[in-house]
Amino acid sequence: MRFQIIVPTSLSTEGKVHAHPPYGAMYIASSLMEEGHEVRIENGDIEKFDYAQLCSRIEKFSPDIIG
């Protein structure tokens, strides 16, 4: 199966982005990959995508499950 994990941008109360490694998403992805699944993580803090770009990425990857 194909899984796409979305990590949204994390903004502080001042509106600044606090980029940090998405450890939870990475842990889930590694467990899924060990079971033979294809996984893609979309990290909003690093990639700075907007809604339209995210929708395009989802459409191109065509995952079975999005989380």
C-alpha positions in Angstrom: 0.0 0.0 0.0 1.0 3.6 -0.5 0.9 5.9 2.5 1.3 9.7 2.5 1.9 11.4 5.8 1.2 15.2 6.0 3.1 17.2 8.6 1.5 20.7 8.6 3.4 23.9 9.2 3.8 24.6 12.9 3.5 28.3 13.6 4.3 30.0 16.9 2.0 32.6 18.5 4.2 35.2 16.8 3.5 33.6 13.4 7.0 32.3 13.0 7.7 28.8 11.7 9.4 26.4 14.1 11.0 23.8 11.9 11.7 20.6 13.8 12.2 17.0 12.7 8.8 15.2 12.4 9.8 12.4 14.7 6.3 11.0 15.0 5.8 10.9 11.2 9.3 9.4 10.7 8.6 6.7 13.3 5.3 5.7 11.6 6.9 5.8 8.2 9.8 3.5 9.2 7.4 1.0 10.7 5.3 1.0 7.5 8.4 0.7 5.3 9.6 -2.3 7.3 6.3 -4.0 6.4 7.0 -3.3 2.7 4.8 -0.3 2.2 5.7 2.8 0.2 5.6 5.9 2.3 6.0 9.6 1.5 6.2 12.4 4.2 5.2 15.9 3.2 6.8 18.3 5.7 5.2 21.8 5.6 7.9 23.3 7.9 10.6 22.5 5.4 8.9 22.4 2.0 6.6 25.4 2.6 3.9 24.2 0.2 0.5 25.8 -0.1 -2.9 24.0 -0.3 -2.8 23.8 -4.1 0.7 22.4 -4.1 -0.2 19.8 -1.4 -3.2 18.7 -3.4 -1.0 18.3 -6.5 1.5 16.2 -4.5 -1.3 14.0 -3.2 -2.7 13.6 -6.7 0.7 12.7 -8.2 1.6 10.2 -5.5 -1.9 8.7 -5.5 -1.8 7.2 -1.9 -4.1 4.5 -0.6 -4.1 6.2 2.8 -3.4 9.8 3.8 -2.6 10.7 7.4 
